[in-house]
Structures are given as structure tokens and as C-alpha cells.
């Protein structure tokens, strides 16, 4: 029993492809597969990943290495979107094809409203997945930008492996994983890390080191550098003394 024609399938795939390409450009500020559209940071859409990355660098023009990091982020994010696009396209084609076949078995004709209902249901699922992708990739991009900024500043200061901590939002939404890795047991003092100790990939719950990319989608914790001689008093960054090392103090080495 015949379903939709090959040209009908192609038309659906093209329409869905255009929708996802538009979403990709809004999120990424660049579509990596279009070779003639290399990242042009000054014209990226507001709140795109490219724009967020530049903001995290304090608005400065990225150097060659920072541009390469951003391209890597965009390519990775685009891969997730392409995967979702292909899955959604296949689901829509299969669903519409099944609808047509069932109608032919009954000797009926399907209406445009029936087709629209099937497509709408699949796109609702896709929007939910797209939201998760956007949340995770936005958080990762912001924190990677901050990490690059810290690394650059530390190099200028002659610091090989800077001490960092995560600024948390102390409210009822702060999760236990962020408390565990970003704060000391007192629940007040930020926990210090050497940047070299951080993971640069996605965090898995239960791991013993935090990720510079964040611990989870929509994580609000922001990485920051702790300068030499500075530490914490009542949870706030304070100057202690010229020879103070907060990292060693927290580990009982001072």
C-alpha cells in the first residue's frame, strides 16, 4: 500500500530543514555548514552563543585561539541541532506516511488539518528537546568564555594555574550538586579549585570535580578567579595578606 510520494517526503524534509536552520542561526549566531558564513562576531544575533561568548570575554575582540574555541562550541552545538532535525524530519515523514496509508485502507482522504495535527505534535516534541539544547549550550558557552578570560588574565599575571571558584546564587533553587562542588560544607564559603583540576567536558552527577562548562543545564553558577593574597570572610571575597593562599588553606596546607 502506497503512502506519500518521494517528492512529498522531500518537501517535508526541506520545510523542516528550513525551520531548524532558522533556529540554529538564532541560537548559534552562525551556521557552520554554510562555508561562506564564517563567524562574524560583530553581527551575531543578540543572545546567540557567539554573542554570549563575547560578553563573557568582557566584550573584547577574541584572539585566534579564542575564535577557535568558539568555532568548536558552535560546531558541537550545531551537531546536536542537526541530529534533532534529522530525527524530527524522519518522525514527521513516517507519521504522515502512516496516516496516508491508513486512510487509503479505509478508502478515505486525509485533510490538511489532519496532516497539520501530526506535524504539530512532532514539532512540539522537538521544541522541548531544542529548549534543553539551548539551555545546556548557552550555559556551557558562557562559562567557557569566562574560563578563557581567566586563563588570559592569569597568563598576563605570570600565573600558570590560577585559583578559581564559582559564584553561586544562594536561594532555594541552588541544587545539591552545586552546593557539594562549589561550596565548603559550611554552606557559606566558596570552594577553591585550581583551573587545571576542572573538567572541560559535560559534568556527570557524582563526579568529584566540577566542570568549567557548568554542572547542569540552566546552572547559574559562574566561574571566577581568586587573586593571590585574597580569600573569603563570611562567604565574601576579601583581601587576607600578601602571602595568603586560600587554596592551600582550604586543604589544610597553609
Residue pairs with C-beta under 8 A, 6 or more apart in sequence:
1 101
1 104
1 105
2 101
2 104
3 96
3 97
3 98
3 100
3 101
4 12
4 93
4 96
4 97
4 100
8 96
9 93
9 97
12 89
12 92
12 93
12 96
12 119
13 89
13 93
16 85
16 88
16 89
16 92
17 85
17 89
19 123
20 81
20 82
20 84
20 85
20 88
21 31
23 81
23 130
24 31
24 78
24 81
25 31
25 45
25 48
26 45
26 48
27 48
27 49
27 77
27 81
27 133
27 134
27 137
28 48
28 49
28 50
28 74
28 77
28 78
28 81
29 39
29 41
29 44
29 45
29 48
29 49
29 50
29 51
29 74
30 37
30 38
30 39
30 40
30 44
30 48
30 50
30 74
31 37
31 78
32 71
32 74
32 75
32 78
33 78
33 82
39 50
39 67
39 70
39 71
39 74
41 50
41 51
41 54
41 61
41 62
44 50
44 51
44 54
45 51
49 70
49 73
49 74
49 77
49 137
49 138
49 141
50 70
50 74
52 138
52 141
52 142
52 145
53 62
53 70
53 73
53 141
53 142
53 144
53 145
54 60
54 62
54 145
55 142
55 145
56 141
56 142
56 143
56 144
56 145
56 146
56 148
56 149
57 66
57 145
57 148
57 149
58 149
62 70
65 148
66 148
69 144
69 148
70 141
73 137
73 140
73 141
73 144
76 137
77 133
77 137
77 141
80 133
80 137
81 130
81 133
84 126
84 129
84 130
84 133
88 122
88 123
88 125
88 126
91 122
91 125
92 118
92 119
92 122
92 123
95 118
95 119
95 121
95 122
96 115
96 118
96 119
99 110
99 114
99 115
99 118
100 110
103 109
103 110
132 217
135 217
135 218
136 202
136 217
139 213
139 214
139 217
139 218
139 219
140 202
140 213
140 214
142 222
143 212
143 213
143 214
143 222
143 223
144 212
144 213
146 222
146 223
146 224
147 195
147 198
147 212
147 223
150 162
150 164
150 195
150 223
150 224
150 225
151 162
151 195
153 162
153 225
154 160
154 161
154 162
154 195
154 225
159 228
161 194
161 195
161 196
162 194
162 195
162 225
162 226
163 192
163 193
163 194
163 195
163 225
163 226
163 228
163 245
163 246
163 247
164 192
164 193
164 194
164 195
164 198
164 223
164 224
164 225
164 226
165 182
165 190
165 191
165 192
165 193
165 223
165 224
165 226
166 178
166 181
166 182
166 190
166 191
166 210
166 221
166 222
166 223
166 224
167 190
167 221
167 222
167 223
167 224
168 174
168 178
168 179
168 182
168 183
168 190
168 220
168 221
169 220
169 221
173 220
175 215
175 216
177 203
177 205
177 215
177 216
178 215
178 219
178 221
179 187
181 191
181 209
181 210
181 215
182 190
182 191
182 210
182 215
182 221
183 189
183 190
183 191
184 190
184 191
184 250
188 234
188 235
189 232
189 235
189 250
190 232
190 235
191 250
192 226
192 246
192 247
192 250
193 209
193 210
193 247
194 247
195 212
197 209
198 209
198 210
198 211
198 212
199 207
199 209
199 210
199 211
199 212
199 213
200 211
200 212
200 213
201 211
201 213
202 211
202 213
203 210
203 211
203 213
203 214
203 215
203 216
205 216
212 223
214 221
215 221
226 237
226 246
226 247
228 244
228 245
229 239
229 240
229 241
229 242
229 243
229 244
230 237
230 238
230 239
230 240
230 244
230 246
231 237
231 238
231 240
231 244
231 246
231 249
232 238
232 246
240 246
244 254
245 253
245 254
248 254
